[in-house]
Amino acid sequence: MGIVYIILSMKTTPLLPSPESVTKSHSLMAHIGMITDPRINRRRRHELLDILIIAICTLLCGGESFYDMEDFGYAKEEWFRTFLSLPNGIPSHDTFNRVFAALDPSAFLACFLKWTESLRRVVDEEIVAMDGKALRRAAKDGTIPYMVSAWAVRNGLVLGQLRVPDKTNEITAVPKLLRVLELAGCIVTVDAMGCQRKIAREIIEADANYVLALKGNQETVHDEVKTFLDDAIAHAADTLDSYQTVEKGHGRIETRRYWQSDQLGWFADRSRWEGLQSVGVVESVREIKGVIQTERRYFLASLPRNAARFARAVRSHWGVENQLHWVLDVQFGEDQCRARTGNAAENLASLRRLALNLLKCETTKKRGIRGKQKNAGWDHRYLLRVLGGPAAQPGATI
């Protein structure tokens, strides 16, 4: 059952299909419809599905806050009444706030995972970058919460996310997220915070490979790997495989050189890192207005020696910053969101990632995220297409 068929048929049929038909549908709405309402029956004035549909449509059209959801609902009330029940009209911003604060984040995660997996294309050696992002305005008692996300680079999808109370707790979230994701055949990349033996083991047990950045939190290992690779590079050792890229633009020239070695007989702790097959280094040389800066970063990998493959994994990891984190802040206003009551910050963060996945998956409009949001706000047919179905069914009235 396509999403548009569900919406267009709801005016003369019950709000939700039967549970049996819902479980057979791959649409986002079918998955959202399975989320348990946390409110007491006698105090419900608005249907949970109504609230969630208005909320997701608001984000798809460029809105950000609970006030935006209320205003968007009133602006589109006539249209929403063609497929939502709205027994007591449009919910207020306070209602949106209370519902998102009360919703169980684990239910949202389960919905997110099932729906996203139905969208995901099978990609050979997909790079899955795991990284945390602060919800800065959601700080409470001086603590800034973080959302750790798994970003599938070539699919352009957020596969899942978990909240942690602060950045230092990212290492506790990564293993939990790894256990609920389908990662077989993928290459998982994690920054230095997640360079832990436990995380390496979890990735290997998921039938995936890893590339882990090394820094001060693994000081001894970092120093050993650095000494070995720097010496091998200085002596042009034939045990190294190498690869190079050059990029020009924005007034700078950046040359990246990658070296990788599978000679690990010198590494005393090799057996403690599950699946370890190689170590690697990236040297970045930036020239800006005649000033040259050089930096080297070191990695542990379960990949066999192949510098081009290693380079793709390392370079893809940093795409999470401009393809996910930057978009969430600039296009969805995540960094400015002040929702912090109960589970509101986490559930809104999940909803933004759902909205981003929907906009990424819609490919008929050759525009960026902001352009797609504008078109969704202007054109009901396009908004329905973004939600997951064709623009209209034959003979349908929108």
DAZINOR-V128212 format. One record per backbone hydrogen bond with DSSP energy under -0.5 kcal/mol. CO is the residue of the C=O (numbers start at 1). NH is the residue of the N-H. If there is no record, write none. Layout:
co-><CO/CO>
nh-><NH/NH>
This chain:
co-><2/3/4/5/6/7/9/18/19/20/21/22/27/28/29/31/32/40/41/43/47/48/49/50/51/52/53/54/55/56/57/58/59/65/66/67/68/69/70/71/72/74/76/77/79/80/80/86/89/92/93/94/95/96/97/98/99/101/103/104/104/105/106/107/108/109/110/111/112/113/114/115/116/116/121/123/126/126/127/127/128/129/129/130/131/133/134/135/136/140/143/143/145/146/146/147/147/148/149/149/150/150/150/151/151/152/152/157/157/160/162/164/166/167/169/169/170/171/172/173/174/175/176/177/177/178/181/183/185/186/186/187/188/189/190/191/192/194/196/197/198/199/200/201/202/203/204/207/209/210/211/212/214/215/216/218/219/220/221/222/223/224/225/226/227/228/229/230/231/232/233/237/239/241/243/245/247/249/251/252/253/253/254/254/255/255/256/257/258/259/260/261/262/264/266/267/269/269/270/272/273/278/279/280/281/282/282/283/283/284/284/285/286/286/287/288/290/291/293/295/297/298/299/300/301/301/306/307/308/309/310/311/312/313/314/315/316/317/318/318/319/320/320/321/324/325/326/327/327/328/329/333/333/334/335/341/343/344/345/346/347/348/349/350/351/352/353/354/355/356/357/358/361/364/365/368/369/370/371/372/373/374/375/378/379/380/381/382/383/384/384/385/393>
nh-><6/7/8/9/10/10/12/22/23/24/25/25/31/32/33/34/35/43/44/45/51/52/53/54/55/56/57/58/59/60/61/63/62/69/70/71/72/73/74/75/76/77/80/81/82/83/84/89/88/96/97/98/99/100/101/102/103/343/105/107/108/109/110/111/112/113/114/115/116/117/118/119/119/120/123/126/128/187/129/153/189/131/151/191/149/147/136/138/139/143/140/145/135/148/164/133/149/162/131/151/152/159/160/129/153/156/157/152/159/150/148/146/169/170/172/173/174/175/176/177/178/179/180/180/181/181/183/186/125/188/209/128/211/130/213/194/195/196/200/201/202/203/204/205/206/208/207/185/188/302/190/300/298/218/219/222/223/224/225/226/227/228/229/230/231/232/233/234/235/237/236/240/262/260/258/256/254/252/289/249/255/287/247/256/257/285/245/283/243/281/241/279/264/267/268/270/272/273/273/274/276/301/261/299/259/284/297/257/285/286/295/255/288/293/253/291/292/288/286/284/282/214/280/212/277/278/310/311/312/313/314/315/316/317/318/318/319/320/321/322/323/324/325/326/328/329/330/331/332/334/333/336/337/337/137/344/347/348/349/350/351/352/353/354/355/356/357/358/359/360/361/362/363/366/367/372/373/374/375/376/377/378/379/380/383/384/385/386/387/388/389/388/396>
